[in-house]
Amino acid sequence: MDSDDWQENLGGEEVPDFHEDFEIMRELSDDDEDVRDRLDAIEAHCGMIAEGRYADVIKRIKDDQGDHAVMELVFAIERSLGWHMEITNTKADVEDYLFSHHGIYDSKAWLKAKNTEAWTEASMDVVYASLRRRKDIINEAFGLPVDARRDSLRKLAYKAWKRLDSFLM
């Protein structure tokens, strides 16, 4: 996203120049190298965000502070937007399964898996399951009546599916 896009999204307002603020903070840091290094890192993150380079920001956070920091970023996004994201597979899950079941290591296994129709269908299954169960979630959370017949049929179907799935694996 270039600065014209940003200005359009901000209703024509000019994007503030945050670099001046960082220069002031550096001057106030009393020549503390550690503080200056942290300011440089934060300024770089701000610059990447202003340019719309979110993947670069996440890579840099992961490189600088590890997976835990990226997870905290995801949780902060969830909280601020009122979302709950469900992680169905990880890169390690895909690579481990491929290696343990087929003895194959492929550095691009994650990308190949994500670009399949099966991946898209699995993602949609999670979305649809969430939508179907919303009523039950709300009823249980607030102690409202639950359709017992529907609930017992659902549990029975789930148990049958789990047995069939374990048999097929």
N, C-alpha and C positions, 0 to 999 in steps of 0.2 A: 504494500500500500504506500503510495508516494504521498508527499505533503498535500497535493491537490485533493486526493481522496480524503485525507484527514480533515482538511478544511471544509470539504463538502459535508462530512459526517458531523462536524461540529457546528454546522449551520453557518459556515463562512468565516467563523472565528479563526484567527491565526493560531497555529500550534505554538504553545509557549516554548521558548528556548531554555531548556533546563541546564544547558552547559554552563551558563553564567552562574547558576546556583551552586553547581559543583565547584567552580573556581573559588567562590566565596568560602565554601566549606573547607576546601583545601588550605586556603589562607588561614583559616581559624584552627586548623589541626595542629598548629605548633610543631611542624616538621616531624610528626609521628608517622614513620613509614608504614606501619601496619594500618593506621587509619587512612592514609592516602591510598594504599593498595585496595582497601575495601571500597573507598569512594570511586576509584577507577572501575572496579568490577560492577558496582551499582550503576554508574554512569553508562557503562557498556550495555548493561541489561536494558536500561531506559532507552538507549539509542536503538537497540534491536526491536524493542516493543514499538517505538515510534515509527519504525520502518515496516512494521508488520511481520517481522521475522521471528514468530513465536517458537518455531521448532529450534531455531538457533538459541533462543533464550533457555529453553528446557534442556538442550544439550549442554549448554554452559553451566547451568545450575547442577545438573547431574555430574558433570566433570569436576566442578568445584566442591560440591557438598554431598554428592552421592544420591542413591536412589531414594533414601528417606526424605531428603529435601524436596524431591519431585513429588513424592507421595503427599507431603504436607501441602504443596501447591495445589494438587488435585483436590484435597479435602477442603482447602480454603475456597476454591472455585465452587465446589459443591455447596458449601455453607452459604456463600454470598449470593448464589443464584437460586437457592432452594431446590437443588437437584440431588439425586442419588444415582451415581453411575455404578453399574455392575461390571466387574472385570470377569469375563467368561473364560478367557485363555490368556496366557502370557507367552512371550517368546520362548522362555525356558520350558513351559508346558509342551509347546509344539516340538521343540528340538528334542526334549527328553523322550516324548512318545515315539517320535520317528526313530531315534537311536535304539531305545529299549525294545521296541516291537519289530523293527526292520533292520537294525544294525547299520543305519544310514545316517551320516552327518552331512547336512547341506547348509551352508552359511546363509542361504536365501530362503530357507524353509518357512520362516515367519512371513515374509512377503508373499511367497507362493500360497501359503495357507489363507492369508487374509484376502487374496484375490480370487477366491473360489466362490462358487454359487452356494456351497454348503455353509461357508462362513456367513454369508449374507442371510441365509435362511436361519441359521442359529441365532444371529443377532435379532432378527425379526421375531423368533420364538420367544426370546427374553422380553421383548417389548410387548408382544401380545399376551404373554403369561401375566405380566405386570398389570396390564389393562383388565384382563379377566378377573384377576384376584383383588383388584382395588376395593370392591364392595366388601369382600371377606376381611380384608385388612382393616378397613374402617370399622366394620361391625365388631371385630375382635378387640380392636384398640379402645373402643368406647363402650364395650359391654352391651352392644346391641344384639338383637336376635339374629341367629345364623340359621339358614335353611339346612337342617340336620340331614335330610335325605340327600340333598345335593352334595353336602360335605362328605357323607359316607361313600357315595358313588365316586367322588373325586379321589378319595383316599384309596379305594379299592382299585380304581384305574391306575393310579400312580404306582401302587405296589406291583400290579401286574406288569406294567411297563418296566419297572426296575428289574424284575425277575427276567423278563425277556431281554432287556439290555445287557444284563450280566451274562446271560447265556450266549448272546451274540458276540461279546467281547472275547 
